[in-house]
Amino acid sequence: MRVVVIGAGATGLGVAWDLVLRGIETTVVEAQEIGSGTSGRFHGLLHSGGRYLVTDPSAAKECYEENMLLREIANEAVVATGGYFVKKYGDDDAFEARWLNQAADLGVPVHAEKVGDLRAELGMLTESIQRSYWVPDGVLEGFKMLSMLVRAIQSRGSNVLEHTKAVKLRLAGERVNGVEVQAPEGTRVLDCDAVVNTAGPWAGLVARDWGLDVKVQPSYGLMLIFANRRLDKVVNRLKSPSDGDIFVPHQEVVILGTTDVAQPSPEAPEPRRSEAIRLMALGSELIPDLGSWRVLRGFNGVRPLYEPSGVTGDSRKVSRDFAVLDHGERDGLAGAFSVLGGKWTTFRLMGETLGDQLVASFNVDSPSRSREVPIGVEVKRPAPVVKDDRGALLCECEQVYESDIKPTVSSPMQLRFGTWFSMGPCQGTFCAHRVLGRGDEDGFADELATLRREREHGLTVVGWGANARLIALEQSISAQSLGEER
Ligand SMILES: Cc1cc2nc3c(=O)[nH]c(=O)nc-3n(C[C@H](O)[C@H](O)[C@H](O)COP(=O)(O)OP(=O)(O)OC[C@H]3O[C@@H](n4cnc5c(N)ncnc54)[C@H](O)[C@@H]3O)c2cc1C
């Protein structure tokens, strides 16, 4: 059996991994680059389920179970930070009681933490914390997990094709038997027995191209990145999920999230300054001194929420759970499936659920193995590069050396996600031209203006204090010293 999966975000790769482990030949096609959709634009929270205990219990239970499982099968991409839910004086007592009851009912471990101990550990939190609880929140290293999945899928003989957009289905009667794709080398058809739409916020558009009505509700969320890792644990506000109520430590930074605004388009909009200022005010309710933290940039991601009944007014009310649609049963289009909604944390479960339905529809007995097989391959690590062999230091903030630039890198985005250059405190001011000049044979120097523009959008949205000075410095260095055209 051959399957084509559309979209290489967390959902598509989770689906492909589950199918590959069942021995199914799978090709993932990605219109842009791996992780370029929502899966590269999230907080990085490995949910304990705590956020959804009251509002979305089944999503909460799934998140907790997957959280525990991923620690075992993909430990390299998980950081078991732990997290706290904190209740301020005046926050709803009834919500706290329901939250505790639900945790007990669903088996999500929650321990009361003495406020004094919490304050000793995280002294920057507001004085007005009434109660606090520890939960097994963690951090999910999204790009690491994506690359582990890609390697694992490829090591078992299946493909992940970037810059390859699915444009049309080919049918034999009412059954799918191919997908027409546009790739750099031209248009071609990938033969297959089934196709899975995992296009995230674009899934509604993909379904529309198939002549189907699937109500995906894109909803964007703004997140702010702070330049230092001031917290080592996740901190959530103990109330119904709302804007500005969560801090997640991620590598060297801390991320504050998020807004939740329904929008018609699947594309991430430019971040807005007024929203950033509002998010800062909300975050200050937990950390009064937040204004003194150096904020690096703002960025938006778009949730692919699924609302079977159609668009709702308030996207916070749309379930965080996921759905698998068998379009053969639902719409008479045999061999076509969609996997919609969900969370990064539940990508594996989404893959397993789709896999179960897909093999059942073909009357094939091939159980899922993604629960027990570690996500990884035996790779021979290259000999560590000794310091002297690393070549010139190209990016001081993220410590990127010449030897870190792989000759196979084929786009500036791959360069960025592979090395993290331009993501640190200088936001590419000093390193962008050095790194882009070395991308491939000819370099990516002509992409400099695009990168500058993209970095600036995220910077200007938080362009106050030190950032306003950084923007002025960056503009004067790039225009006056480097002679870049702006
Ligand atoms: C602000 C925000 C914060 C979040 N925080 C968290 C969090 O902390 N923890 C958590 O667990 N979850 C979080 N989520 C949710 C999580 O990020 C998403 O549920 C998940 O990333 C969705 O992955 P996906 O693969 O479905 O979509 P995407 O990652 O968007 O992947 C879809 C892919 O399909 C591709 N595509 C589209 N059309 C085509 C086509 N025609 N042909 C080929 N490819 C195509 C796109 O280019 C894209 O790469 C957050 C979401 C948002 C918006």
The ligand as an SDF file (V2000), in Angstrom:
LIG
                    3D

 53 58  0  0  0  0  0  0  0  0999 V2000
    0.3610   30.4620   19.2620 C   0  0  0  0  0  0  0  0  0  0  0  0
    0.3590   28.9710   19.3610 C   0  0  0  0  0  0  0  0  0  0  0  0
    0.9670   28.3490   20.4300 C   0  0  0  0  0  0  0  0  0  0  0  0
    0.9240   26.9470   20.5350 C   0  0  0  0  0  0  0  0  0  0  0  0
    1.5570   26.3660   21.5720 N   0  0  0  0  0  0  0  0  0  0  0  0
    1.5430   25.0150   21.6920 C   0  0  0  0  0  0  0  0  0  0  0  0
    2.2640   24.4090   22.7360 C   0  0  0  0  0  0  0  0  0  0  0  0
    2.9360   25.0860   23.5090 O   0  0  0  0  0  0  0  0  0  0  0  0
    2.1870   23.0480   22.8340 N   0  0  0  0  0  0  0  0  0  0  0  0
    1.4740   22.2880   21.9570 C   0  0  0  0  0  0  0  0  0  0  0  0
    1.4280   21.0670   22.1320 O   0  0  0  0  0  0  0  0  0  0  0  0
    0.7970   22.8470   20.9160 N   0  0  0  0  0  0  0  0  0  0  0  0
    0.8440   24.2020   20.7620 C   0  0  0  0  0  0  0  0  0  0  0  0
    0.2040   24.7860   19.7080 N   0  0  0  0  0  0  0  0  0  0  0  0
   -0.5130   23.9490   18.7400 C   0  0  0  0  0  0  0  0  0  0  0  0
    0.4570   23.2870   17.7510 C   0  0  0  0  0  0  0  0  0  0  0  0
    1.5200   24.1440   17.4310 O   0  0  0  0  0  0  0  0  0  0  0  0
   -0.2820   22.8920   16.4840 C   0  0  0  0  0  0  0  0  0  0  0  0
   -1.4170   22.1390   16.8320 O   0  0  0  0  0  0  0  0  0  0  0  0
    0.5890   22.0430   15.5510 C   0  0  0  0  0  0  0  0  0  0  0  0
    1.8450   22.6420   15.3340 O   0  0  0  0  0  0  0  0  0  0  0  0
   -0.1290   21.8640   14.2230 C   0  0  0  0  0  0  0  0  0  0  0  0
    0.6980   21.1020   13.3860 O   0  0  0  0  0  0  0  0  0  0  0  0
    0.2160   20.7070   11.9220 P   0  0  0  0  0  0  0  0  0  0  0  0
    1.2060   19.7610   11.3910 O   0  0  0  0  0  0  0  0  0  0  0  0
   -1.2060   20.2550   11.9830 O   0  0  0  0  0  0  0  0  0  0  0  0
    0.2100   22.0660   11.1100 O   0  0  0  0  0  0  0  0  0  0  0  0
    1.4930   22.8550   10.4240 P   0  0  0  0  0  0  0  0  0  0  0  0
    2.6770   22.8000   11.3120 O   0  0  0  0  0  0  0  0  0  0  0  0
    0.9780   24.1780   10.0440 O   0  0  0  0  0  0  0  0  0  0  0  0
    1.7980   21.9640    9.1770 O   0  0  0  0  0  0  0  0  0  0  0  0
    1.0130   21.9890    7.9990 C   0  0  0  0  0  0  0  0  0  0  0  0
    1.9680   21.9940    6.8140 C   0  0  0  0  0  0  0  0  0  0  0  0
    1.2200   21.7640    5.6200 O   0  0  0  0  0  0  0  0  0  0  0  0
    1.8780   22.4390    4.5790 C   0  0  0  0  0  0  0  0  0  0  0  0
    0.9460   22.5560    3.4410 N   0  0  0  0  0  0  0  0  0  0  0  0
   -0.1650   23.3300    3.3600 C   0  0  0  0  0  0  0  0  0  0  0  0
   -0.7660   23.1460    2.1710 N   0  0  0  0  0  0  0  0  0  0  0  0
   -0.0270   22.2240    1.4870 C   0  0  0  0  0  0  0  0  0  0  0  0
   -0.1300   21.6220    0.1960 C   0  0  0  0  0  0  0  0  0  0  0  0
   -1.1370   21.9170   -0.6430 N   0  0  0  0  0  0  0  0  0  0  0  0
    0.8210   20.7300   -0.1960 N   0  0  0  0  0  0  0  0  0  0  0  0
    1.8620   20.4140    0.6440 C   0  0  0  0  0  0  0  0  0  0  0  0
    2.0030   20.9700    1.8780 N   0  0  0  0  0  0  0  0  0  0  0  0
    1.0700   21.8550    2.3000 C   0  0  0  0  0  0  0  0  0  0  0  0
    2.2660   23.7580    5.2130 C   0  0  0  0  0  0  0  0  0  0  0  0
    3.3160   24.3970    4.4960 O   0  0  0  0  0  0  0  0  0  0  0  0
    2.6710   23.3250    6.6160 C   0  0  0  0  0  0  0  0  0  0  0  0
    4.0730   23.1430    6.7410 O   0  0  0  0  0  0  0  0  0  0  0  0
    0.2600   26.1800   19.5550 C   0  0  0  0  0  0  0  0  0  0  0  0
   -0.3340   26.8140   18.4580 C   0  0  0  0  0  0  0  0  0  0  0  0
   -0.2620   28.1930   18.3500 C   0  0  0  0  0  0  0  0  0  0  0  0
   -0.8570   28.8610   17.1750 C   0  0  0  0  0  0  0  0  0  0  0  0
  1  2  1  0
  2  3  1  0
  2 52  2  0
  3  4  2  0
  4  5  1  0
  4 50  1  0
  5  6  2  0
  6  7  1  0
  6 13  1  0
  7  8  2  0
  7  9  1  0
  9 10  1  0
 10 11  2  0
 10 12  1  0
 12 13  2  0
 13 14  1  0
 14 15  1  0
 14 50  1  0
 15 16  1  0
 16 17  1  0
 16 18  1  0
 18 19  1  0
 18 20  1  0
 20 21  1  0
 20 22  1  0
 22 23  1  0
 23 24  1  0
 24 25  2  0
 24 26  1  0
 24 27  1  0
 27 28  1  0
 28 29  2  0
 28 30  1  0
 28 31  1  0
 31 32  1  0
 32 33  1  0
 33 34  1  0
 33 48  1  0
 34 35  1  0
 35 36  1  0
 35 46  1  0
 36 37  1  0
 36 45  1  0
 37 38  2  0
 38 39  1  0
 39 40  1  0
 39 45  2  0
 40 41  1  0
 40 42  2  0
 42 43  1  0
 43 44  2  0
 44 45  1  0
 46 47  1  0
 46 48  1  0
 48 49  1  0
 50 51  2  0
 51 52  1  0
 52 53  1  0
M  END
$$$$
